[in-house]
Amino acid sequence: MKNKIISFSKPSISTDEFLEIKKALQSKWLTTGPQTIRFEKMLKRLFKAKFLTTVSNATSGLDLALRLINRKKGSEILTTSLTWPSAVNMIENNGYKPIFVDVCENTFNLDLLDLKKKNIKKNSGNIGNPFWRTGL
């Protein structure tokens, strides 16, 4: 395989978004301040949700999601072999067993042939890897 450069895109931040970021920085509240409360209220209205919370990063989100699935300890969670270390940490910290599945070289999607070889018996979930912007 030739060396392949995988480019990441330049951020696209609108003027309105920039002003909201500036407000957050000036408020001295970066994760749980008044803007977070306002954002959560907006989301609750949008989704007509009785309960809703936000988290400050993907690791916290994974931890929360894995706590909420409430599966038997030792259950298997599929993840790609091309993933963030924190995803595996959250799987293990919640008492589950990570099962690594390769990705396809050209698409970075889950390799279904590798998945078939795994002979999964106690799968309780799958954690994809969104940083490549492809599906599982």
C-alpha positions as CSV (number, residue, x, y, z in Angstrom):
1,M,0.0,0.0,0.0
2,K,1.4,3.4,-0.9
3,N,1.6,6.1,1.8
4,K,-1.7,7.9,1.6
5,I,-2.3,11.3,3.1
6,I,-5.7,11.6,4.8
7,S,-6.5,15.3,4.9
8,F,-8.6,16.9,7.6
9,S,-10.7,19.9,6.7
10,K,-10.2,23.4,7.7
11,P,-12.8,24.5,10.3
12,S,-15.7,26.5,9.0
13,I,-16.9,28.9,11.7
14,S,-19.6,31.5,10.8
15,T,-19.6,35.0,12.3
16,D,-22.5,34.1,14.6
17,E,-20.7,31.0,15.8
18,F,-17.6,33.0,16.4
19,L,-19.5,35.6,18.5
20,E,-21.0,32.8,20.6
21,I,-17.5,31.3,21.1
22,K,-16.3,34.7,22.1
23,K,-19.2,35.1,24.6
24,A,-18.3,31.8,26.2
25,L,-14.7,32.6,26.5
26,Q,-15.5,36.0,28.0
27,S,-17.9,34.5,30.5
28,K,-15.2,32.3,32.0
29,W,-17.6,29.3,31.7
30,L,-16.3,26.9,29.1
31,T,-18.3,23.7,29.8
32,T,-21.3,24.2,32.1
33,G,-22.1,27.9,32.2
34,P,-25.1,29.9,31.2
35,Q,-24.6,29.3,27.5
36,T,-24.7,25.5,28.1
37,I,-28.0,25.9,30.0
38,R,-29.4,28.0,27.2
39,F,-28.3,25.5,24.5
40,E,-29.8,22.6,26.4
41,K,-33.1,24.4,26.7
42,M,-33.1,25.1,23.0
43,L,-32.4,21.4,22.3
44,K,-35.2,20.3,24.7
45,R,-37.6,22.5,22.8
46,L,-36.4,21.3,19.4
47,F,-36.6,17.6,20.3
48,K,-39.7,18.0,22.6
49,A,-37.6,16.2,25.2
50,K,-38.5,16.1,28.9
51,F,-34.9,15.4,29.9
52,L,-31.7,16.2,28.0
53,T,-28.1,16.8,28.9
54,T,-25.0,17.8,27.0
55,V,-21.4,16.8,27.6
56,S,-18.2,18.6,26.8
57,N,-16.5,15.9,24.8
58,A,-17.0,12.6,23.0
59,T,-15.3,10.6,25.7
60,S,-17.9,11.8,28.3
61,G,-20.6,11.1,25.8
62,L,-19.4,7.6,25.2
63,D,-19.2,7.0,29.0
64,L,-22.7,8.3,29.5
65,A,-24.1,6.2,26.6
66,L,-22.4,3.0,27.8
67,R,-23.8,3.6,31.3
68,L,-27.3,4.0,29.9
69,I,-27.3,0.8,27.8
70,N,-27.1,-1.2,31.1
71,R,-26.0,-4.5,29.6
72,K,-24.6,-7.4,31.4
73,K,-21.0,-6.9,32.5
74,G,-18.6,-8.6,30.1
75,S,-20.9,-8.0,27.1
76,E,-19.0,-7.4,23.9
77,I,-18.9,-4.0,22.3
78,L,-17.7,-3.8,18.7
79,T,-15.3,-1.0,17.7
80,T,-13.0,-0.5,14.8
81,S,-9.3,-1.2,15.1
82,L,-8.9,2.4,13.9
83,T,-10.3,4.3,16.9
84,W,-9.4,6.7,19.7
85,P,-7.9,5.1,22.8
86,S,-10.6,6.8,24.9
87,A,-13.3,4.8,23.2
88,V,-11.7,1.6,24.3
89,N,-11.1,3.0,27.8
90,M,-14.8,3.8,28.1
91,I,-15.8,0.3,27.0
92,E,-13.5,-1.3,29.6
93,N,-14.3,1.2,32.3
94,N,-18.0,0.3,32.1
95,G,-17.3,-3.4,32.4
96,Y,-17.6,-4.4,28.8
97,K,-15.2,-6.2,26.5
98,P,-14.0,-4.4,23.4
99,I,-14.0,-6.5,20.2
100,F,-11.8,-4.9,17.5
101,V,-12.9,-5.2,13.9
102,D,-10.7,-4.1,11.0
103,V,-11.7,-1.4,8.6
104,C,-11.6,-1.6,4.8
105,E,-8.4,-0.1,3.4
106,N,-10.2,2.1,0.8
107,T,-13.3,3.2,2.6
108,F,-12.4,3.0,6.3
109,N,-15.8,1.4,6.9
110,L,-16.2,-1.7,9.0
111,D,-14.7,-4.8,7.3
112,L,-17.6,-7.2,7.1
113,L,-15.4,-10.2,6.3
114,D,-13.3,-9.5,9.5
115,L,-16.5,-9.1,11.5
116,K,-17.8,-12.5,10.2
117,K,-14.5,-14.1,11.4
118,K,-15.0,-12.8,14.9
119,N,-17.8,-15.2,15.7
120,I,-19.5,-12.6,18.1
121,K,-21.7,-14.3,20.7
122,K,-22.5,-11.6,23.2
123,N,-22.5,-8.3,21.2
124,S,-24.3,-5.5,23.0
125,G,-23.4,-2.6,20.9
126,N,-21.2,-1.0,18.3
127,I,-19.0,2.1,18.6
128,G,-18.2,3.7,15.3
129,N,-15.4,6.1,14.6
130,P,-16.8,9.4,13.3
131,F,-13.5,11.1,12.8
132,W,-13.2,9.7,9.3
133,R,-16.7,10.9,8.4
134,T,-17.7,7.5,7.0
135,G,-20.3,5.0,8.1
136,L,-19.9,1.7,9.8
